[in-house]
Amino acid sequence: MEDKQILLVNDDKTELAQLFTVVKALGFHQVSLADGGASAWVSLKSKKMDCIISAYEMKEMSGLALLKIIRRENDFSDIPFFLTDSAFTKVKVLKAGQTGVTGLFVIPYDETGLTRKLSLALEKKEDPVIHKLMETMDNGLQLIEKKEYNKALEVFTNLINQKENPEYYFNIGYIKTSQGKHSEAIEAFAMATKLDRLFAKAYEEMGRVYRLMGDLVKAEEYMRLAAEIYMDTDKIGAAEEILNEILESGTNSLNVFNTLGVLYRKKGDTQIALSHYKKALKVHPDEPYIYYNIGRLHLDMKDTEKAKEYFKIALEKDPGFEEAKQVIKAIDLGIV
């Protein structure tokens, strides 16, 4: 473990020094320090790190925000990332678990627990379930290289249909958190996020196989499913790449344009989002949800009058559209 590169992040110099002393005493000699999220990001870009330990609470960028940024990057998506805090609430545990934290360290530090968790994370002993699924994924990728597309599709379909469902582990995480069993909750959340990544990759590769087989409709369907999983897990960059790849194949799909609109709205790129929603309208001018989404976008832009126009059109297209009714009512009451 002596050669492992550990990055410690905290904007409190006293706490950072204390953690540095503890980690060095455990036998880790390659320890780098960062006084906040921005400097941590610079360190990660300039030097390979094997593990990150960050304070949860920091002024300019919280440890949770740093974790989100790192988990979005393919190069860092699997790096062990621990958060420290003097009092982890249920809300903090849930947010950290859902974002893909490796573990939590409570201050003052339990050196025995800290050593055990760091050692397990750095040894990278994969859970047997994940290991088996990774082998299945590799098998499918090898079949693609051999141009055995039908066999590859069968492998990916079996992987997606297997009983190890991310939702099951997310639910376990919620239950364990409510019981105050935070370590067990984090383990369950970690399993869920790893499975989510595997499922997204499986859908992505299935889409590519269908495209190679000339079935562009199914290719779009599965690649869009992959993009939606990436968006749900906050991997916006990965979702954007897939959706643009679908467009490059020549599709003119309502679903792709609408999903790109949602994606760019999440990114805060309102004008690009609007352009994709309008492309979706050209494909399907009677789809109420697109008008509703454009209305939501104008709310983000603080233009309630324009937003209301689009919500009204959505309601004209579908008189039973409850969400549109509610938001119009909220605008009239001045709530939004």
NUBAZA-676625 format. One record per residue: residue in three letters; x, y, z of N, C-alpha, C in turn. Coordinates in steps of 0.2 Angstrom, whole numbers, padded with zeros to 4 digits, always signed. Example, Ala and Ser with C-alpha at 12.3 -4.5 7.8 and 13.67 -1.06 7.14 Angstrom:
ALA+0066-0028+0039+0062-0022+0039+0066-0016+0039
SER+0064-0011+0035+0068-0005+0036+0064+0000+0039
END
This chain:
MET+0004-0006+0000+0000+0000+0000+0004+0006+0000
GLU+0011+0006+0001+0015+0012+0002+0015+0016-0004
ASP+0015+0012-0010+0015+0016-0016+0009+0019-0019
LYS+0003+0018-0015-0003+0021-0018-0003+0028-0017
GLN-0006+0032-0022-0007+0039-0022-0013+0041-0019
ILE-0013+0044-0013-0019+0046-0009-0020+0054-0010
LEU-0026+0056-0012-0027+0063-0012-0032+0065-0006
LEU-0030+0070-0002-0034+0072+0004-0037+0079+0002
VAL-0043+0080+0003-0046+0087+0001-0050+0090+0007
ASN-0048+0096+0009-0052+0099+0014-0050+0107+0014
ASP-0055+0111+0015-0053+0118+0015-0051+0121+0022
ASP-0052+0116+0027-0050+0118+0034-0043+0115+0035
LYS-0038+0120+0035-0031+0118+0036-0030+0113+0042
THR-0033+0115+0047-0032+0111+0053-0034+0103+0052
GLU-0040+0103+0050-0043+0096+0048-0039+0092+0043
LEU-0037+0096+0038-0033+0093+0033-0026+0090+0036
ALA-0023+0094+0040-0017+0092+0043-0018+0086+0048
GLN-0024+0086+0051-0025+0080+0056-0026+0074+0051
LEU-0030+0074+0046-0031+0068+0042-0024+0066+0039
PHE-0020+0071+0037-0014+0069+0034-0009+0065+0039
THR-0009+0067+0045-0006+0064+0050-0008+0056+0051
VAL-0015+0056+0051-0018+0049+0052-0016+0044+0046
VAL-0017+0047+0040-0016+0043+0034-0008+0041+0033
LYS-0004+0045+0035+0003+0044+0035+0005+0039+0040
ALA+0002+0039+0046+0003+0034+0051+0001+0027+0049
LEU-0004+0027+0045-0007+0020+0043-0002+0017+0038
GLY+0003+0020+0035+0008+0018+0031+0008+0020+0024
PHE+0004+0025+0022+0003+0028+0016+0008+0034+0015
HIS+0013+0033+0011+0018+0038+0010+0017+0043+0004
GLN+0013+0041-0001+0012+0045-0006+0005+0049-0006
VAL+0005+0054-0002-0001+0058+0000+0000+0065-0002
SER-0005+0067-0006-0006+0074-0009-0011+0078-0006
LEU-0011+0084-0005-0016+0088-0002-0019+0093-0006
ALA-0025+0095-0006-0029+0100-0009-0033+0104-0005
ASP-0033+0110-0005-0037+0115-0001-0044+0116-0003
GLY-0047+0112-0008-0053+0113-0010-0055+0109-0016
GLY-0061+0109-0019-0063+0105-0024-0059+0107-0031
ALA-0058+0114-0032-0055+0116-0038-0048+0113-0038
SER-0044+0114-0033-0037+0112-0033-0036+0104-0033
ALA-0042+0101-0030-0042+0093-0031-0042+0091-0038
TRP-0047+0095-0042-0048+0093-0049-0041+0094-0053
VAL-0037+0100-0051-0031+0101-0055-0026+0095-0053
SER-0026+0093-0047-0022+0088-0045-0023+0081-0049
LEU-0030+0080-0049-0032+0074-0053-0030+0074-0060
LYS-0030+0080-0063-0029+0080-0070-0021+0080-0072
SER-0017+0081-0066-0010+0082-0067-0006+0075-0065
LYS-0010+0072-0061-0006+0066-0057-0011+0060-0056
LYS-0009+0054-0057-0014+0048-0056-0015+0047-0049
MET-0021+0047-0047-0023+0046-0040-0026+0039-0039
ASP-0024+0035-0034-0028+0029-0032-0034+0029-0028
CYS-0034+0035-0024-0040+0036-0019-0040+0043-0017
ILE-0047+0045-0016-0048+0052-0014-0052+0052-0007
ILE-0050+0056-0002-0053+0057+0004-0055+0064+0005
SER-0061+0066+0005-0063+0073+0005-0068+0074+0010
ALA-0067+0080+0013-0072+0083+0018-0079+0084+0014
TYR-0085+0082+0018-0091+0083+0015-0093+0090+0014
GLU-0092+0094+0020-0093+0101+0020-0087+0105+0018
MET-0088+0109+0013-0083+0114+0011-0086+0120+0008
LYS-0083+0126+0008-0087+0132+0007-0088+0133-0001
GLU-0083+0133-0005-0083+0134-0012-0086+0128-0016
MET-0084+0123-0015-0087+0116-0018-0087+0111-0013
SER-0093+0108-0011-0094+0103-0006-0090+0097-0009
GLY-0089+0092-0004-0086+0086-0006-0091+0082-0011
LEU-0097+0082-0009-0102+0079-0013-0102+0082-0020
ALA-0102+0088-0021-0101+0091-0028-0095+0089-0032
LEU-0089+0088-0028-0083+0085-0031-0084+0078-0033
LEU-0087+0074-0029-0089+0067-0031-0093+0067-0037
LYS-0098+0071-0038-0103+0071-0044-0099+0072-0050
ILE-0094+0077-0050-0090+0079-0055-0086+0073-0057
ILE-0082+0070-0052-0078+0064-0054-0081+0058-0056
ARG-0087+0057-0054-0091+0051-0056-0094+0052-0063
ARG-0094+0058-0066-0096+0059-0073-0091+0058-0078
GLU-0084+0058-0075-0079+0057-0080-0077+0050-0080
ASN-0077+0047-0086-0075+0040-0087-0069+0038-0084
ASP-0064+0042-0085-0057+0041-0082-0057+0040-0074
PHE-0062+0043-0071-0062+0043-0064-0068+0040-0061
SER-0072+0037-0065-0078+0034-0062-0078+0029-0057
ASP-0072+0025-0057-0071+0020-0053-0066+0021-0047
ILE-0063+0027-0047-0058+0028-0042-0062+0028-0035
PRO-0059+0025-0030-0062+0025-0023-0062+0032-0020
PHE-0068+0034-0018-0069+0041-0015-0073+0040-0009
PHE-0069+0043-0003-0072+0043+0003-0074+0050+0005
LEU-0079+0051+0009-0081+0057+0012-0080+0057+0020
THR-0078+0063+0022-0077+0063+0030-0082+0069+0032
ASP-0085+0067+0039-0089+0072+0042-0089+0070+0049
SER-0091+0075+0053-0091+0074+0060-0098+0071+0062
ALA-0103+0072+0058-0110+0069+0059-0114+0068+0053
PHE-0114+0062+0051-0117+0060+0044-0125+0059+0046
THR-0129+0064+0043-0136+0063+0044-0139+0058+0039
LYS-0145+0056+0039-0148+0052+0034-0148+0055+0027
VAL-0149+0061+0027-0149+0065+0021-0143+0064+0017
LYS-0137+0066+0021-0131+0066+0019-0129+0059+0016
VAL-0131+0054+0020-0129+0047+0018-0132+0045+0011
LEU-0139+0047+0011-0143+0045+0005-0140+0049-0001
LYS-0138+0055-0001-0135+0059-0006-0128+0056-0008
ALA-0124+0054-0003-0118+0052-0005-0118+0045-0008
GLY-0123+0041-0005-0124+0034-0008-0126+0034-0015
GLN-0131+0038-0017-0134+0039-0023-0129+0042-0028
THR-0124+0045-0026-0119+0048-0031-0113+0044-0032
GLY-0113+0038-0028-0107+0033-0029-0101+0034-0025
VAL-0102+0036-0018-0097+0036-0014-0095+0029-0012
THR-0088+0028-0011-0086+0022-0009-0087+0020-0001
GLY-0086+0025+0003-0087+0024+0010-0087+0031+0014
LEU-0089+0031+0020-0089+0037+0024-0084+0036+0030
PHE-0081+0041+0032-0076+0041+0038-0079+0047+0043
VAL-0081+0045+0049-0083+0049+0054-0077+0052+0058
ILE-0078+0059+0059-0073+0062+0063-0075+0062+0070
PRO-0071+0060+0076-0064+0058+0075-0063+0051+0072
TYR-0058+0050+0069-0057+0044+0065-0056+0038+0069
ASP-0059+0033+0067-0057+0026+0069-0052+0023+0065
GLU-0046+0023+0067-0040+0021+0063-0041+0014+0060
THR-0044+0009+0064-0045+0002+0062-0049+0002+0057
GLY-0055+0005+0057-0060+0005+0052-0057+0009+0046
LEU-0054+0014+0047-0051+0018+0041-0046+0013+0037
THR-0042+0010+0041-0037+0005+0037-0040+0000+0033
ARG-0046-0003+0037-0049-0009+0033-0053-0006+0027
LYS-0056-0001+0027-0060+0002+0021-0055+0004+0016
LEU-0050+0007+0018-0045+0009+0013-0042+0003+0009
SER-0040-0002+0013-0036-0008+0010-0041-0011+0006
LEU-0047-0012+0008-0052-0016+0003-0053-0012-0003
ALA-0054-0005-0003-0055-0001-0009-0049-0001-0013
LEU-0043-0001-0011-0037-0001-0015-0035-0007-0018
GLU-0037-0013-0014-0036-0020-0017-0040-0021-0023
LYS-0046-0017-0023-0051-0017-0029-0053-0024-0030
LYS-0055-0028-0024-0058-0034-0024-0066-0033-0026
GLU-0067-0035-0032-0074-0034-0035-0079-0039-0032
ASP-0085-0036-0030-0090-0041-0028-0091-0046-0033
PRO-0092-0053-0031-0093-0058-0035-0099-0057-0041
VAL-0104-0054-0039-0109-0053-0044-0107-0048-0049
ILE-0104-0042-0047-0101-0038-0052-0096-0041-0056
HIS-0091-0045-0053-0086-0048-0057-0089-0053-0063
LYS-0094-0057-0061-0097-0061-0066-0101-0057-0071
LEU-0104-0052-0070-0107-0047-0075-0102-0044-0079
MET-0096-0042-0076-0091-0039-0080-0088-0044-0085
GLU-0087-0051-0083-0085-0056-0088-0090-0057-0093
THR-0097-0057-0092-0102-0057-0097-0101-0052-0102
MET-0100-0045-0099-0099-0040-0104-0093-0041-0108
ASP-0088-0043-0106-0082-0044-0110-0083-0049-0115
ASN-0087-0054-0113-0089-0060-0118-0093-0057-0124
GLY-0097-0052-0122-0102-0049-0127-0097-0045-0132
LEU-0093-0041-0129-0088-0037-0133-0084-0041-0138
GLN-0081-0047-0135-0077-0051-0140-0081-0054-0146
LEU-0088-0055-0144-0092-0058-0150-0093-0053-0155
ILE-0094-0046-0153-0094-0041-0158-0088-0040-0162
GLU-0082-0041-0159-0076-0041-0163-0076-0046-0168
LYS-0079-0052-0166-0079-0058-0171-0085-0058-0176
LYS-0089-0052-0175-0094-0051-0180-0100-0056-0179
GLU-0100-0059-0173-0105-0064-0171-0111-0060-0168
TYR-0114-0056-0171-0119-0051-0169-0125-0054-0165
ASN-0128-0059-0168-0134-0062-0164-0132-0065-0158
LYS-0126-0068-0157-0124-0071-0151-0122-0065-0146
ALA-0119-0060-0148-0118-0054-0144-0124-0051-0141
LEU-0129-0051-0145-0136-0048-0143-0139-0053-0138
GLU-0138-0059-0139-0141-0064-0134-0137-0063-0127
VAL-0130-0062-0127-0127-0061-0121-0129-0055-0117
PHE-0129-0049-0121-0131-0043-0118-0139-0043-0115
THR-0143-0046-0119-0150-0047-0117-0150-0051-0110
ASN-0146-0056-0110-0146-0060-0104-0144-0056-0098
LEU-0139-0052-0099-0136-0048-0094-0141-0043-0091
ILE-0145-0040-0096-0150-0035-0094-0155-0038-0090
ASN-0157-0044-0092-0163-0048-0089-0161-0052-0083
GLN-0155-0052-0081-0153-0056-0075-0156-0053-0069
LYS-0157-0056-0063-0160-0054-0057-0157-0049-0053
GLU-0151-0048-0054-0147-0042-0051-0149-0036-0053
ASN-0155-0033-0050-0157-0026-0053-0155-0021-0048
PRO-0152-0015-0052-0150-0009-0048-0155-0007-0043
GLU-0162-0007-0045-0167-0004-0041-0168-0008-0034
TYR-0166-0014-0034-0166-0018-0028-0161-0016-0023
TYR-0155-0014-0026-0150-0012-0021-0151-0005-0019
PHE-0154-0001-0023-0156+0006-0021-0161+0006-0015
ASN-0166+0001-0016-0171+0000-0010-0167-0002-0004
ILE-0163-0007-0005-0159-0009+0001-0155-0003+0005
GLY-0152+0001+0000-0149+0007+0003-0153+0011+0007
TYR-0159+0013+0004-0164+0017+0008-0166+0014+0014
ILE-0167+0007+0014-0169+0004+0021-0164+0004+0026
LYS-0158+0003+0024-0152+0003+0029-0151+0010+0031
THR-0152+0015+0027-0151+0022+0029-0156+0023+0035
SER-0162+0022+0033-0167+0023+0038-0166+0019+0045
GLN-0163+0014+0045-0161+0010+0051-0155+0012+0054
GLY-0152+0017+0051-0146+0020+0054-0139+0016+0053
LYS-0140+0011+0048-0135+0006+0046-0131+0009+0040
HIS-0127+0014+0041-0124+0018+0036-0119+0015+0032
SER-0115+0011+0035-0110+0007+0031-0113+0002+0026
GLU-0118-0002+0029-0122-0006+0024-0126-0003+0019
ALA-0128+0003+0021-0132+0007+0015-0127+0009+0010
ILE-0121+0011+0012-0117+0013+0006-0115+0008+0002
GLU-0114+0002+0005-0112-0004+0001-0117-0006-0004
ALA-0124-0005-0002-0129-0007-0006-0130-0001-0012
PHE-0129+0005-0010-0129+0010-0015-0123+0009-0020
ALA-0117+0007-0018-0112+0006-0022-0113+0001-0027
MET-0116-0005-0025-0118-0010-0029-0123-0008-0035
ALA-0128-0004-0033-0133-0001-0037-0130+0003-0043
THR-0125+0008-0041-0122+0012-0046-0118+0008-0051
LYS-0114+0003-0048-0110-0001-0053-0115-0005-0058
LEU-0120-0007-0055-0125-0011-0060-0128-0006-0065
ASP-0130+0000-0063-0132+0005-0067-0127+0006-0073
ARG-0121+0007-0071-0116+0008-0076-0115+0002-0081
LEU-0116-0004-0078-0115-0010-0083-0121-0010-0087
PHE-0127-0009-0085-0133-0009-0089-0133-0004-0094
ALA-0131+0002-0093-0130+0007-0098-0126+0005-0103
LYS-0120+0002-0101-0115+0000-0106-0118-0006-0111
ALA-0122-0010-0107-0125-0016-0111-0130-0013-0116
TYR-0134-0009-0114-0139-0006-0119-0135-0002-0125
GLU-0130+0001-0123-0126+0005-0128-0123+0000-0133
GLU-0120-0005-0131-0117-0010-0136-0122-0013-0140
MET-0128-0015-0137-0134-0018-0140-0136-0013-0146
GLY-0136-0007-0145-0138-0002-0150-0133-0002-0156
ARG-0127-0003-0154-0121-0003-0159-0122-0009-0163
VAL-0123-0015-0160-0124-0021-0164-0130-0020-0169
TYR-0135-0018-0166-0141-0017-0171-0140-0013-0177
ARG-0136-0007-0175-0134-0003-0181-0129-0007-0186
LEU-0125-0011-0184-0121-0015-0188-0125-0020-0192
MET-0130-0022-0189-0135-0027-0192-0140-0023-0197
GLY-0139-0016-0197-0144-0013-0201-0151-0011-0199
ASP-0152-0013-0192-0158-0011-0189-0158-0005-0185
LEU-0159+0001-0189-0158+0008-0186-0163+0009-0180
VAL-0169+0007-0181-0174+0008-0176-0172+0005-0169
LYS-0170-0001-0169-0168-0004-0163-0162-0001-0160
ALA-0157+0001-0165-0151+0004-0163-0153+0010-0159
GLU-0157+0014-0162-0159+0020-0158-0162+0019-0151
GLU-0167+0014-0151-0170+0012-0145-0166+0011-0139
TYR-0161+0006-0141-0156+0004-0136-0151+0009-0134
MET-0149+0013-0138-0144+0018-0137-0147+0024-0133
ARG-0154+0025-0134-0157+0030-0130-0158+0028-0123
LEU-0160+0021-0122-0160+0018-0116-0154+0019-0112
ALA-0148+0018-0115-0142+0019-0112-0141+0027-0110
ALA-0143+0031-0114-0142+0038-0113-0146+0040-0107
GLU-0152+0037-0107-0157+0039-0101-0154+0037-0094
ILE-0151+0031-0094-0148+0028-0088-0142+0033-0086
TYR-0138+0035-0091-0133+0040-0090-0135+0046-0087
MET-0141+0049-0090-0143+0055-0087-0146+0054-0080
ASP-0149+0049-0079-0152+0048-0072-0147+0047-0067
THR-0141+0045-0069-0135+0044-0064-0130+0050-0065
ASP-0133+0055-0068-0129+0062-0068-0123+0061-0073
LYS-0122+0056-0077-0116+0056-0082-0119+0059-0088
ILE-0119+0066-0088-0122+0070-0094-0118+0069-0100
GLY-0111+0069-0099-0106+0069-0104-0107+0063-0108
ALA-0108+0057-0105-0109+0051-0108-0115+0050-0112
ALA-0120+0053-0109-0127+0053-0112-0127+0057-0119
GLU-0123+0063-0118-0123+0068-0124-0119+0064-0130
GLU-0114+0061-0128-0110+0057-0134-0114+0052-0137
ILE-0118+0048-0133-0123+0043-0136-0128+0046-0141
LEU-0131+0051-0138-0137+0055-0142-0134+0058-0148
ASN-0129+0061-0148-0126+0064-0154-0123+0059-0159
GLU-0121+0053-0156-0119+0047-0161-0126+0045-0164
ILE-0131+0045-0161-0138+0043-0164-0139+0047-0170
LEU-0139+0054-0168-0140+0059-0174-0136+0058-0180
GLU-0129+0057-0178-0124+0056-0184-0126+0050-0188
SER-0130+0046-0186-0132+0040-0190-0138+0042-0195
GLY-0140+0048-0194-0145+0050-0199-0152+0050-0197
THR-0153+0048-0190-0160+0048-0188-0163+0055-0187
ASN-0170+0055-0187-0174+0061-0187-0179+0060-0182
SER-0177+0058-0176-0182+0055-0171-0184+0060-0166
LEU-0191+0060-0165-0194+0064-0159-0190+0063-0153
ASN-0190+0056-0151-0187+0054-0144-0180+0057-0143
VAL-0176+0056-0148-0169+0059-0148-0169+0066-0147
PHE-0172+0070-0151-0172+0077-0150-0175+0079-0143
ASN-0180+0076-0141-0183+0078-0135-0179+0076-0129
THR-0175+0070-0129-0170+0068-0124-0165+0073-0124
LEU-0162+0075-0130-0157+0080-0130-0159+0087-0127
GLY-0165+0089-0128-0168+0095-0125-0168+0094-0117
VAL-0170+0089-0115-0170+0087-0107-0162+0088-0105
LEU-0158+0085-0109-0151+0084-0107-0148+0092-0106
TYR-0149+0095-0112-0146+0102-0112-0149+0107-0107
ARG-0156+0105-0105-0159+0109-0100-0156+0108-0093
LYS-0154+0101-0092-0150+0099-0086-0144+0103-0085
LYS-0140+0104-0091-0134+0107-0091-0134+0114-0091
GLY-0140+0117-0091-0141+0124-0091-0140+0128-0098
ASP-0139+0124-0103-0139+0127-0110-0146+0128-0113
THR-0149+0133-0111-0156+0134-0112-0157+0135-0120
GLN-0153+0138-0123-0154+0140-0131-0153+0133-0135
ILE-0148+0129-0133-0147+0123-0136-0153+0118-0135
ALA-0155+0118-0129-0161+0114-0127-0167+0116-0131
LEU-0168+0122-0131-0174+0125-0135-0174+0123-0143
SER-0168+0123-0145-0167+0121-0153-0169+0114-0154
HIS-0167+0110-0149-0168+0102-0150-0176+0101-0149
TYR-0179+0105-0144-0186+0104-0143-0190+0106-0149
LYS-0188+0111-0152-0191+0114-0159-0190+0109-0164
LYS-0184+0105-0164-0183+0100-0170-0188+0094-0168
ALA-0189+0093-0162-0194+0088-0160-0201+0089-0162
LEU-0203+0096-0162-0209+0098-0164-0210+0097-0171
LYS-0205+0098-0175-0205+0098-0182-0207+0090-0184
VAL-0204+0086-0180-0206+0079-0181-0213+0077-0179
HIS-0215+0080-0174-0221+0078-0171-0225+0084-0168
PRO-0228+0088-0172-0231+0095-0169-0237+0094-0164
ASP-0239+0088-0164-0245+0087-0159-0243+0084-0153
GLU-0237+0083-0151-0235+0080-0145-0235+0085-0139
PRO-0240+0084-0134-0241+0089-0129-0235+0089-0124
TYR-0231+0084-0123-0225+0084-0118-0220+0088-0121
ILE-0219+0089-0127-0214+0094-0130-0216+0101-0128
TYR-0222+0103-0129-0224+0109-0127-0223+0111-0120
TYR-0225+0105-0116-0224+0106-0109-0217+0107-0107
ASN-0212+0103-0110-0205+0104-0109-0202+0111-0111
ILE-0205+0113-0116-0203+0120-0118-0205+0125-0113
GLY-0211+0124-0111-0214+0128-0105-0210+0128-0099
ARG-0207+0122-0097-0203+0121-0091-0196+0125-0093
LEU-0194+0125-0099-0188+0128-0101-0189+0136-0100
HIS-0194+0139-0102-0196+0146-0101-0196+0148-0094
LEU-0199+0143-0090-0199+0145-0083-0192+0145-0080
ASP-0187+0141-0082-0180+0141-0080-0177+0148-0082
MET-0180+0151-0088-0177+0157-0090-0181+0163-0087
LYS-0185+0162-0082-0189+0167-0079-0194+0171-0083
ASP-0196+0167-0089-0201+0170-0093-0208+0167-0092
THR-0212+0169-0087-0218+0165-0085-0223+0166-0091
GLU-0224+0172-0094-0229+0173-0099-0228+0168-0105
LYS-0222+0167-0107-0220+0163-0113-0221+0156-0111
ALA-0219+0154-0104-0220+0147-0102-0227+0146-0102
LYS-0232+0150-0099-0239+0149-0099-0242+0148-0106
GLU-0239+0151-0111-0242+0150-0118-0241+0143-0120
TYR-0235+0140-0118-0233+0133-0120-0237+0128-0116
PHE-0238+0130-0110-0242+0125-0106-0249+0125-0108
LYS-0252+0131-0110-0259+0131-0113-0259+0127-0120
ILE-0254+0127-0124-0254+0123-0130-0254+0116-0128
ALA-0250+0114-0123-0249+0107-0121-0256+0104-0119
LEU-0260+0109-0115-0267+0107-0113-0272+0107-0118
GLU-0271+0111-0124-0275+0110-0129-0274+0104-0133
LYS-0268+0101-0133-0266+0095-0137-0269+0089-0133
ASP-0269+0090-0126-0271+0085-0122-0275+0088-0116
PRO-0281+0088-0116-0285+0092-0111-0285+0088-0104
GLY-0283+0082-0104-0282+0079-0097-0275+0079-0094
PHE-0271+0084-0097-0264+0084-0095-0263+0088-0088
GLU-0263+0084-0083-0264+0087-0076-0258+0091-0074
GLU-0252+0089-0076-0246+0093-0074-0246+0100-0077
ALA-0249+0100-0084-0249+0107-0087-0254+0111-0083
LYS-0260+0108-0081-0265+0112-0077-0262+0114-0071
GLN-0259+0110-0067-0256+0112-0061-0251+0118-0061
VAL-0247+0118-0066-0242+0123-0067-0245+0130-0069
ILE-0250+0129-0074-0253+0135-0076-0257+0139-0069
LYS-0260+0134-0065-0263+0137-0059-0258+0140-0054
ALA-0252+0137-0054-0246+0140-0050-0244+0146-0053
ILE-0243+0147-0059-0241+0153-0062-0247+0159-0061
ASP-0253+0157-0061-0258+0162-0060-0258+0164-0052
LEU-0256+0160-0048-0256+0161-0041-0250+0165-0039
GLY-0245+0165-0044-0239+0168-0042-0234+0164-0038
ILE-0235+0158-0038-0231+0153-0034-0224+0152-0038
VAL-0224+0152-0045-0218+0151-0049-0217+0157-0053
END
